[in-house]
Amino acid sequence: MRARFFIESPDEIEATMKITMSVKEWTELRDQLEQKWPSCRLSSAITNVLIAARKVYYAPDTDAF
């Protein structure tokens, strides 16, 4: 048997990239992104990750009370 495999719509294939940077670098990248689609989606995702990380790793501000 012979078969051929080819992609008809390569722009529709999903791709995943793993990027490791410091929180400071993520914050700087987020601040550089333009606020238009699709970069605004990446900016929003970075913000959500930073918020979650800060809830876990930053000490609560006890002087505020």
mmCIF file of the N, C-alpha and C atoms, coordinates in Angstrom:
data_MODEL
# 
_entry.id   MODEL 
# 
loop_
_atom_site.group_PDB 
_atom_site.id 
_atom_site.type_symbol 
_atom_site.label_atom_id 
_atom_site.label_alt_id 
_atom_site.label_comp_id 
_atom_site.label_asym_id 
_atom_site.label_entity_id 
_atom_site.label_seq_id 
_atom_site.pdbx_PDB_ins_code 
_atom_site.Cartn_x 
_atom_site.Cartn_y 
_atom_site.Cartn_z 
_atom_site.occupancy 
_atom_site.B_iso_or_equiv 
_atom_site.pdbx_formal_charge 
_atom_site.auth_seq_id 
_atom_site.auth_comp_id 
_atom_site.auth_asym_id 
_atom_site.auth_atom_id 
_atom_site.pdbx_PDB_model_num 
ATOM 1   N N  . MET A 1 1  ? 0.851  -1.176 0.000  1.00 0.00 ? 1  MET A N  1 
ATOM 2   C CA . MET A 1 1  ? 0.000  0.000  0.000  1.00 0.00 ? 1  MET A CA 1 
ATOM 3   C C  . MET A 1 1  ? 0.893  1.234  0.000  1.00 0.00 ? 1  MET A C  1 
ATOM 4   N N  . ARG A 1 2  ? 0.464  2.235  -0.697 1.00 0.00 ? 2  ARG A N  1 
ATOM 5   C CA . ARG A 1 2  ? 1.152  3.519  -0.698 1.00 0.00 ? 2  ARG A CA 1 
ATOM 6   C C  . ARG A 1 2  ? 0.151  4.582  -0.265 1.00 0.00 ? 2  ARG A C  1 
ATOM 7   N N  . ALA A 1 3  ? 0.629  5.480  0.540  1.00 0.00 ? 3  ALA A N  1 
ATOM 8   C CA . ALA A 1 3  ? -0.211 6.599  0.988  1.00 0.00 ? 3  ALA A CA 1 
ATOM 9   C C  . ALA A 1 3  ? 0.656  7.840  1.035  1.00 0.00 ? 3  ALA A C  1 
ATOM 10  N N  . ARG A 1 4  ? 0.028  8.965  0.830  1.00 0.00 ? 4  ARG A N  1 
ATOM 11  C CA . ARG A 1 4  ? 0.732  10.245 0.921  1.00 0.00 ? 4  ARG A CA 1 
ATOM 12  C C  . ARG A 1 4  ? 0.020  11.096 1.957  1.00 0.00 ? 4  ARG A C  1 
ATOM 13  N N  . PHE A 1 5  ? 0.814  11.788 2.731  1.00 0.00 ? 5  PHE A N  1 
ATOM 14  C CA . PHE A 1 5  ? 0.287  12.660 3.779  1.00 0.00 ? 5  PHE A CA 1 
ATOM 15  C C  . PHE A 1 5  ? 0.724  14.073 3.446  1.00 0.00 ? 5  PHE A C  1 
ATOM 16  N N  . PHE A 1 6  ? -0.221 14.982 3.341  1.00 0.00 ? 6  PHE A N  1 
ATOM 17  C CA . PHE A 1 6  ? 0.144  16.368 3.142  1.00 0.00 ? 6  PHE A CA 1 
ATOM 18  C C  . PHE A 1 6  ? -0.863 17.279 3.821  1.00 0.00 ? 6  PHE A C  1 
ATOM 19  N N  . ILE A 1 7  ? -0.362 18.437 4.185  1.00 0.00 ? 7  ILE A N  1 
ATOM 20  C CA . ILE A 1 7  ? -1.152 19.433 4.896  1.00 0.00 ? 7  ILE A CA 1 
ATOM 21  C C  . ILE A 1 7  ? -1.776 20.373 3.872  1.00 0.00 ? 7  ILE A C  1 
ATOM 22  N N  . GLU A 1 8  ? -3.078 20.512 3.932  1.00 0.00 ? 8  GLU A N  1 
ATOM 23  C CA . GLU A 1 8  ? -3.754 21.389 2.981  1.00 0.00 ? 8  GLU A CA 1 
ATOM 24  C C  . GLU A 1 8  ? -3.856 22.829 3.466  1.00 0.00 ? 8  GLU A C  1 
ATOM 25  N N  . SER A 1 9  ? -3.883 23.033 4.771  1.00 0.00 ? 9  SER A N  1 
ATOM 26  C CA . SER A 1 9  ? -3.992 24.388 5.338  1.00 0.00 ? 9  SER A CA 1 
ATOM 27  C C  . SER A 1 9  ? -2.957 24.563 6.445  1.00 0.00 ? 9  SER A C  1 
ATOM 28  N N  . PRO A 1 10 ? -1.694 24.774 6.108  1.00 0.00 ? 10 PRO A N  1 
ATOM 29  C CA . PRO A 1 10 ? -0.658 24.844 7.141  1.00 0.00 ? 10 PRO A CA 1 
ATOM 30  C C  . PRO A 1 10 ? -0.861 25.973 8.150  1.00 0.00 ? 10 PRO A C  1 
ATOM 31  N N  . ASP A 1 11 ? -1.523 27.051 7.767  1.00 0.00 ? 11 ASP A N  1 
ATOM 32  C CA . ASP A 1 11 ? -1.751 28.145 8.711  1.00 0.00 ? 11 ASP A CA 1 
ATOM 33  C C  . ASP A 1 11 ? -2.742 27.768 9.798  1.00 0.00 ? 11 ASP A C  1 
ATOM 34  N N  . GLU A 1 12 ? -3.481 26.691 9.633  1.00 0.00 ? 12 GLU A N  1 
ATOM 35  C CA . GLU A 1 12 ? -4.484 26.276 10.610 1.00 0.00 ? 12 GLU A CA 1 
ATOM 36  C C  . GLU A 1 12 ? -3.945 25.279 11.635 1.00 0.00 ? 12 GLU A C  1 
ATOM 37  N N  . ILE A 1 13 ? -2.700 24.857 11.487 1.00 0.00 ? 13 ILE A N  1 
ATOM 38  C CA . ILE A 1 13 ? -2.104 23.900 12.421 1.00 0.00 ? 13 ILE A CA 1 
ATOM 39  C C  . ILE A 1 13 ? -1.731 24.628 13.702 1.00 0.00 ? 13 ILE A C  1 
ATOM 40  N N  . GLU A 1 14 ? -2.101 24.053 14.828 1.00 0.00 ? 14 GLU A N  1 
ATOM 41  C CA . GLU A 1 14 ? -1.742 24.657 16.116 1.00 0.00 ? 14 GLU A CA 1 
ATOM 42  C C  . GLU A 1 14 ? -0.312 24.268 16.477 1.00 0.00 ? 14 GLU A C  1 
ATOM 43  N N  . ALA A 1 15 ? 0.406  25.220 17.072 1.00 0.00 ? 15 ALA A N  1 
ATOM 44  C CA . ALA A 1 15 ? 1.783  24.996 17.500 1.00 0.00 ? 15 ALA A CA 1 
ATOM 45  C C  . ALA A 1 15 ? 1.933  25.469 18.935 1.00 0.00 ? 15 ALA A C  1 
ATOM 46  N N  . THR A 1 16 ? 2.794  24.802 19.674 1.00 0.00 ? 16 THR A N  1 
ATOM 47  C CA . THR A 1 16 ? 3.047  25.157 21.067 1.00 0.00 ? 16 THR A CA 1 
ATOM 48  C C  . THR A 1 16 ? 4.531  25.493 21.219 1.00 0.00 ? 16 THR A C  1 
ATOM 49  N N  . MET A 1 17 ? 4.802  26.577 21.960 1.00 0.00 ? 17 MET A N  1 
ATOM 50  C CA . MET A 1 17 ? 6.173  26.978 22.224 1.00 0.00 ? 17 MET A CA 1 
ATOM 51  C C  . MET A 1 17 ? 6.325  27.144 23.735 1.00 0.00 ? 17 MET A C  1 
ATOM 52  N N  . LYS A 1 18 ? 7.387  26.613 24.274 1.00 0.00 ? 18 LYS A N  1 
ATOM 53  C CA . LYS A 1 18 ? 7.679  26.783 25.700 1.00 0.00 ? 18 LYS A CA 1 
ATOM 54  C C  . LYS A 1 18 ? 8.809  27.797 25.819 1.00 0.00 ? 18 LYS A C  1 
ATOM 55  N N  . ILE A 1 19 ? 8.557  28.862 26.575 1.00 0.00 ? 19 ILE A N  1 
ATOM 56  C CA . ILE A 1 19 ? 9.552  29.923 26.759 1.00 0.00 ? 19 ILE A CA 1 
ATOM 57  C C  . ILE A 1 19 ? 9.785  30.104 28.256 1.00 0.00 ? 19 ILE A C  1 
ATOM 58  N N  . THR A 1 20 ? 11.025 30.114 28.651 1.00 0.00 ? 20 THR A N  1 
ATOM 59  C CA . THR A 1 20 ? 11.370 30.321 30.054 1.00 0.00 ? 20 THR A CA 1 
ATOM 60  C C  . THR A 1 20 ? 12.114 31.640 30.181 1.00 0.00 ? 20 THR A C  1 
ATOM 61  N N  . MET A 1 21 ? 11.561 32.535 30.990 1.00 0.00 ? 21 MET A N  1 
ATOM 62  C CA . MET A 1 21 ? 12.192 33.827 31.262 1.00 0.00 ? 21 MET A CA 1 
ATOM 63  C C  . MET A 1 21 ? 11.914 34.177 32.722 1.00 0.00 ? 21 MET A C  1 
ATOM 64  N N  . SER A 1 22 ? 12.642 35.146 33.226 1.00 0.00 ? 22 SER A N  1 
ATOM 65  C CA . SER A 1 22 ? 12.384 35.621 34.588 1.00 0.00 ? 22 SER A CA 1 
ATOM 66  C C  . SER A 1 22 ? 11.061 36.395 34.603 1.00 0.00 ? 22 SER A C  1 
ATOM 67  N N  . VAL A 1 23 ? 10.484 36.549 35.775 1.00 0.00 ? 23 VAL A N  1 
ATOM 68  C CA . VAL A 1 23 ? 9.248  37.321 35.916 1.00 0.00 ? 23 VAL A CA 1 
ATOM 69  C C  . VAL A 1 23 ? 9.471  38.744 35.421 1.00 0.00 ? 23 VAL A C  1 
ATOM 70  N N  . LYS A 1 24 ? 10.632 39.291 35.708 1.00 0.00 ? 24 LYS A N  1 
ATOM 71  C CA . LYS A 1 24 ? 10.957 40.640 35.240 1.00 0.00 ? 24 LYS A CA 1 
ATOM 72  C C  . LYS A 1 24 ? 10.920 40.705 33.713 1.00 0.00 ? 24 LYS A C  1 
ATOM 73  N N  . GLU A 1 25 ? 11.498 39.705 33.044 1.00 0.00 ? 25 GLU A N  1 
ATOM 74  C CA . GLU A 1 25 ? 11.497 39.681 31.579 1.00 0.00 ? 25 GLU A CA 1 
ATOM 75  C C  . GLU A 1 25 ? 10.082 39.524 31.023 1.00 0.00 ? 25 GLU A C  1 
ATOM 76  N N  . TRP A 1 26 ? 9.256  38.679 31.666 1.00 0.00 ? 26 TRP A N  1 
ATOM 77  C CA . TRP A 1 26 ? 7.870  38.517 31.226 1.00 0.00 ? 26 TRP A CA 1 
ATOM 78  C C  . TRP A 1 26 ? 7.122  39.840 31.346 1.00 0.00 ? 26 TRP A C  1 
ATOM 79  N N  . THR A 1 27 ? 7.352  40.545 32.436 1.00 0.00 ? 27 THR A N  1 
ATOM 80  C CA . THR A 1 27 ? 6.689  41.835 32.640 1.00 0.00 ? 27 THR A CA 1 
ATOM 81  C C  . THR A 1 27 ? 7.127  42.832 31.567 1.00 0.00 ? 27 THR A C  1 
ATOM 82  N N  . GLU A 1 28 ? 8.420  42.865 31.275 1.00 0.00 ? 28 GLU A N  1 
ATOM 83  C CA . GLU A 1 28 ? 8.926  43.776 30.246 1.00 0.00 ? 28 GLU A CA 1 
ATOM 84  C C  . GLU A 1 28 ? 8.373  43.425 28.871 1.00 0.00 ? 28 GLU A C  1 
ATOM 85  N N  . LEU A 1 29 ? 8.289  42.135 28.558 1.00 0.00 ? 29 LEU A N  1 
ATOM 86  C CA . LEU A 1 29 ? 7.724  41.716 27.274 1.00 0.00 ? 29 LEU A CA 1 
ATOM 87  C C  . LEU A 1 29 ? 6.262  42.120 27.173 1.00 0.00 ? 29 LEU A C  1 
ATOM 88  N N  . ARG A 1 30 ? 5.507  41.862 28.223 1.00 0.00 ? 30 ARG A N  1 
ATOM 89  C CA . ARG A 1 30 ? 4.089  42.235 28.236 1.00 0.00 ? 30 ARG A CA 1 
ATOM 90  C C  . ARG A 1 30 ? 3.914  43.725 27.988 1.00 0.00 ? 30 ARG A C  1 
ATOM 91  N N  . ASP A 1 31 ? 4.756  44.533 28.618 1.00 0.00 ? 31 ASP A N  1 
ATOM 92  C CA . ASP A 1 31 ? 4.649  45.983 28.468 1.00 0.00 ? 31 ASP A CA 1 
ATOM 93  C C  . ASP A 1 31 ? 5.018  46.460 27.062 1.00 0.00 ? 31 ASP A C  1 
ATOM 94  N N  . GLN A 1 32 ? 5.782  45.671 26.328 1.00 0.00 ? 32 GLN A N  1 
ATOM 95  C CA . GLN A 1 32 ? 6.184  46.042 24.970 1.00 0.00 ? 32 GLN A CA 1 
ATOM 96  C C  . GLN A 1 32 ? 5.162  45.643 23.913 1.00 0.00 ? 32 GLN A C  1 
ATOM 97  N N  . LEU A 1 33 ? 4.283  44.711 24.238 1.00 0.00 ? 33 LEU A N  1 
ATOM 98  C CA . LEU A 1 33 ? 3.321  44.216 23.255 1.00 0.00 ? 33 LEU A CA 1 
ATOM 99  C C  . LEU A 1 33 ? 2.281  45.274 22.922 1.00 0.00 ? 33 LEU A C  1 
ATOM 100 N N  . GLU A 1 34 ? 1.909  45.328 21.660 1.00 0.00 ? 34 GLU A N  1 
ATOM 101 C CA . GLU A 1 34 ? 0.864  46.252 21.234 1.00 0.00 ? 34 GLU A CA 1 
ATOM 102 C C  . GLU A 1 34 ? -0.493 45.740 21.707 1.00 0.00 ? 34 GLU A C  1 
ATOM 103 N N  . GLN A 1 35 ? -1.402 46.644 21.921 1.00 0.00 ? 35 GLN A N  1 
ATOM 104 C CA . GLN A 1 35 ? -2.727 46.274 22.396 1.00 0.00 ? 35 GLN A CA 1 
ATOM 105 C C  . GLN A 1 35 ? -3.702 46.073 21.233 1.00 0.00 ? 35 GLN A C  1 
ATOM 106 N N  . LYS A 1 36 ? -3.287 45.233 20.283 1.00 0.00 ? 36 LYS A N  1 
ATOM 107 C CA . LYS A 1 36 ? -4.192 44.851 19.209 1.00 0.00 ? 36 LYS A CA 1 
ATOM 108 C C  . LYS A 1 36 ? -4.045 43.344 18.995 1.00 0.00 ? 36 LYS A C  1 
ATOM 109 N N  . TRP A 1 37 ? -5.051 42.746 18.358 1.00 0.00 ? 37 TRP A N  1 
ATOM 110 C CA . TRP A 1 37 ? -5.069 41.307 18.181 1.00 0.00 ? 37 TRP A CA 1 
ATOM 111 C C  . TRP A 1 37 ? -4.001 40.894 17.202 1.00 0.00 ? 37 TRP A C  1 
ATOM 112 N N  . PRO A 1 38 ? -3.257 39.819 17.398 1.00 0.00 ? 38 PRO A N  1 
ATOM 113 C CA . PRO A 1 38 ? -3.359 38.832 18.462 1.00 0.00 ? 38 PRO A CA 1 
ATOM 114 C C  . PRO A 1 38 ? -2.423 39.091 19.636 1.00 0.00 ? 38 PRO A C  1 
ATOM 115 N N  . SER A 1 39 ? -1.584 40.126 19.549 1.00 0.00 ? 39 SER A N  1 
ATOM 116 C CA . SER A 1 39 ? -0.631 40.354 20.636 1.00 0.00 ? 39 SER A CA 1 
ATOM 117 C C  . SER A 1 39 ? -1.331 40.689 21.946 1.00 0.00 ? 39 SER A C  1 
ATOM 118 N N  . CYS A 1 40 ? -2.531 41.258 21.890 1.00 0.00 ? 40 CYS A N  1 
ATOM 119 C CA . CYS A 1 40 ? -3.257 41.557 23.126 1.00 0.00 ? 40 CYS A CA 1 
ATOM 120 C C  . CYS A 1 40 ? -3.635 40.272 23.860 1.00 0.00 ? 40 CYS A C  1 
ATOM 121 N N  . ARG A 1 41 ? -3.844 39.189 23.128 1.00 0.00 ? 41 ARG A N  1 
ATOM 122 C CA . ARG A 1 41 ? -4.149 37.904 23.770 1.00 0.00 ? 41 ARG A CA 1 
ATOM 123 C C  . ARG A 1 41 ? -2.943 37.385 24.539 1.00 0.00 ? 41 ARG A C  1 
ATOM 124 N N  . LEU A 1 42 ? -1.749 37.531 23.950 1.00 0.00 ? 42 LEU A N  1 
ATOM 125 C CA . LEU A 1 42 ? -0.528 37.116 24.638 1.00 0.00 ? 42 LEU A CA 1 
ATOM 126 C C  . LEU A 1 42 ? -0.284 38.000 25.850 1.00 0.00 ? 42 LEU A C  1 
ATOM 127 N N  . SER A 1 43 ? -0.483 39.287 25.706 1.00 0.00 ? 43 SER A N  1 
ATOM 128 C CA . SER A 1 43 ? -0.321 40.221 26.820 1.00 0.00 ? 43 SER A CA 1 
ATOM 129 C C  . SER A 1 43 ? -1.251 39.855 27.971 1.00 0.00 ? 43 SER A C  1 
ATOM 130 N N  . SER A 1 44 ? -2.485 39.533 27.660 1.00 0.00 ? 44 SER A N  1 
ATOM 131 C CA . SER A 1 44 ? -3.454 39.151 28.677 1.00 0.00 ? 44 SER A CA 1 
ATOM 132 C C  . SER A 1 44 ? -3.058 37.844 29.365 1.00 0.00 ? 44 SER A C  1 
ATOM 133 N N  . ALA A 1 45 ? -2.579 36.886 28.584 1.00 0.00 ? 45 ALA A N  1 
ATOM 134 C CA . ALA A 1 45 ? -2.148 35.608 29.165 1.00 0.00 ? 45 ALA A CA 1 
ATOM 135 C C  . ALA A 1 45 ? -0.953 35.812 30.099 1.00 0.00 ? 45 ALA A C  1 
ATOM 136 N N  . ILE A 1 46 ? -0.004 36.645 29.691 1.00 0.00 ? 46 ILE A N  1 
ATOM 137 C CA . ILE A 1 46 ? 1.158  36.941 30.540 1.00 0.00 ? 46 ILE A CA 1 
ATOM 138 C C  . ILE A 1 46 ? 0.689  37.605 31.830 1.00 0.00 ? 46 ILE A C  1 
ATOM 139 N N  . THR A 1 47 ? -0.224 38.571 31.735 1.00 0.00 ? 47 THR A N  1 
ATOM 140 C CA . THR A 1 47 ? -0.751 39.247 32.922 1.00 0.00 ? 47 THR A CA 1 
ATOM 141 C C  . THR A 1 47 ? -1.389 38.255 33.875 1.00 0.00 ? 47 THR A C  1 
ATOM 142 N N  . ASN A 1 48 ? -2.183 37.333 33.360 1.00 0.00 ? 48 ASN A N  1 
ATOM 143 C CA . ASN A 1 48 ? -2.847 36.341 34.209 1.00 0.00 ? 48 ASN A CA 1 
ATOM 144 C C  . ASN A 1 48 ? -1.841 35.448 34.924 1.00 0.00 ? 48 ASN A C  1 
ATOM 145 N N  . VAL A 1 49 ? -0.785 35.047 34.230 1.00 0.00 ? 49 VAL A N  1 
ATOM 146 C CA . VAL A 1 49 ? 0.245  34.218 34.860 1.00 0.00 ? 49 VAL A CA 1 
ATOM 147 C C  . VAL A 1 49 ? 0.993  35.010 35.928 1.00 0.00 ? 49 VAL A C  1 
ATOM 148 N N  . LEU A 1 50 ? 1.309  36.269 35.633 1.00 0.00 ? 50 LEU A N  1 
ATOM 149 C CA . LEU A 1 50 ? 2.012  37.099 36.617 1.00 0.00 ? 50 LEU A CA 1 
ATOM 150 C C  . LEU A 1 50 ? 1.168  37.317 37.869 1.00 0.00 ? 50 LEU A C  1 
ATOM 151 N N  . ILE A 1 51 ? -0.124 37.552 37.690 1.00 0.00 ? 51 ILE A N  1 
ATOM 152 C CA . ILE A 1 51 ? -1.022 37.734 38.838 1.00 0.00 ? 51 ILE A CA 1 
ATOM 153 C C  . ILE A 1 51 ? -1.047 36.477 39.692 1.00 0.00 ? 51 ILE A C  1 
ATOM 154 N N  . ALA A 1 52 ? -1.178 35.313 39.044 1.00 0.00 ? 52 ALA A N  1 
ATOM 155 C CA . ALA A 1 52 ? -1.213 34.046 39.781 1.00 0.00 ? 52 ALA A CA 1 
ATOM 156 C C  . ALA A 1 52 ? 0.106  33.802 40.512 1.00 0.00 ? 52 ALA A C  1 
ATOM 157 N N  . ALA A 1 53 ? 1.219  34.087 39.863 1.00 0.00 ? 53 ALA A N  1 
ATOM 158 C CA . ALA A 1 53 ? 2.530  33.882 40.498 1.00 0.00 ? 53 ALA A CA 1 
ATOM 159 C C  . ALA A 1 53 ? 2.715  34.804 41.689 1.00 0.00 ? 53 ALA A C  1 
ATOM 160 N N  . ARG A 1 54 ? 2.285  36.038 41.560 1.00 0.00 ? 54 ARG A N  1 
ATOM 161 C CA . ARG A 1 54 ? 2.450  36.990 42.657 1.00 0.00 ? 54 ARG A CA 1 
ATOM 162 C C  . ARG A 1 54 ? 1.587  36.627 43.855 1.00 0.00 ? 54 ARG A C  1 
ATOM 163 N N  . LYS A 1 55 ? 0.446  36.015 43.622 1.00 0.00 ? 55 LYS A N  1 
ATOM 164 C CA . LYS A 1 55 ? -0.395 35.566 44.737 1.00 0.00 ? 55 LYS A CA 1 
ATOM 165 C C  . LYS A 1 55 ? 0.299  34.475 45.534 1.00 0.00 ? 55 LYS A C  1 
ATOM 166 N N  . VAL A 1 56 ? 1.112  33.675 44.870 1.00 0.00 ? 56 VAL A N  1 
ATOM 167 C CA . VAL A 1 56 ? 1.785  32.558 45.536 1.00 0.00 ? 56 VAL A CA 1 
ATOM 168 C C  . VAL A 1 56 ? 3.123  32.982 46.139 1.00 0.00 ? 56 VAL A C  1 
ATOM 169 N N  . TYR A 1 57 ? 3.901  33.776 45.407 1.00 0.00 ? 57 TYR A N  1 
ATOM 170 C CA . TYR A 1 57 ? 5.281  34.031 45.795 1.00 0.00 ? 57 TYR A CA 1 
ATOM 171 C C  . TYR A 1 57 ? 5.530  35.338 46.508 1.00 0.00 ? 57 TYR A C  1 
ATOM 172 N N  . TYR A 1 58 ? 4.616  36.282 46.428 1.00 0.00 ? 58 TYR A N  1 
ATOM 173 C CA . TYR A 1 58 ? 4.836  37.559 47.101 1.00 0.00 ? 58 TYR A CA 1 
ATOM 174 C C  . TYR A 1 58 ? 4.234  37.507 48.490 1.00 0.00 ? 58 TYR A C  1 
ATOM 175 N N  . ALA A 1 59 ? 4.950  38.020 49.471 1.00 0.00 ? 59 ALA A N  1 
ATOM 176 C CA . ALA A 1 59 ? 4.444  38.066 50.832 1.00 0.00 ? 59 ALA A CA 1 
ATOM 177 C C  . ALA A 1 59 ? 3.312  39.082 50.892 1.00 0.00 ? 59 ALA A C  1 
ATOM 178 N N  . PRO A 1 60 ? 2.271  38.782 51.668 1.00 0.00 ? 60 PRO A N  1 
ATOM 179 C CA . PRO A 1 60 ? 1.184  39.762 51.807 1.00 0.00 ? 60 PRO A CA 1 
ATOM 180 C C  . PRO A 1 60 ? 1.678  41.031 52.485 1.00 0.00 ? 60 PRO A C  1 
ATOM 181 N N  . ASP A 1 61 ? 1.111  42.154 52.112 1.00 0.00 ? 61 ASP A N  1 
ATOM 182 C CA . ASP A 1 61 ? 1.486  43.451 52.679 1.00 0.00 ? 61 ASP A CA 1 
ATOM 183 C C  . ASP A 1 61 ? 0.765  43.613 54.009 1.00 0.00 ? 61 ASP A C  1 
ATOM 184 N N  . THR A 1 62 ? 1.431  43.319 55.097 1.00 0.00 ? 62 THR A N  1 
ATOM 185 C CA . THR A 1 62 ? 0.809  43.399 56.433 1.00 0.00 ? 62 THR A CA 1 
ATOM 186 C C  . THR A 1 62 ? 0.857  44.814 56.987 1.00 0.00 ? 62 THR A C  1 
ATOM 187 N N  . ASP A 1 63 ? 1.653  45.708 56.391 1.00 0.00 ? 63 ASP A N  1 
ATOM 188 C CA . ASP A 1 63 ? 1.725  47.086 56.869 1.00 0.00 ? 63 ASP A CA 1 
ATOM 189 C C  . ASP A 1 63 ? 0.525  47.905 56.452 1.00 0.00 ? 63 ASP A C  1 
ATOM 190 N N  . ALA A 1 64 ? -0.293 47.381 55.550 1.00 0.00 ? 64 ALA A N  1 
ATOM 191 C CA . ALA A 1 64 ? -1.441 48.124 55.041 1.00 0.00 ? 64 ALA A CA 1 
ATOM 192 C C  . ALA A 1 64 ? -2.563 48.231 56.064 1.00 0.00 ? 64 ALA A C  1 
ATOM 193 N N  . PHE A 1 65 ? -2.497 47.457 57.120 1.00 0.00 ? 65 PHE A N  1 
ATOM 194 C CA . PHE A 1 65 ? -3.584 47.453 58.120 1.00 0.00 ? 65 PHE A CA 1 
ATOM 195 C C  . PHE A 1 65 ? -3.263 48.310 59.303 1.00 0.00 ? 65 PHE A C  1 
# 
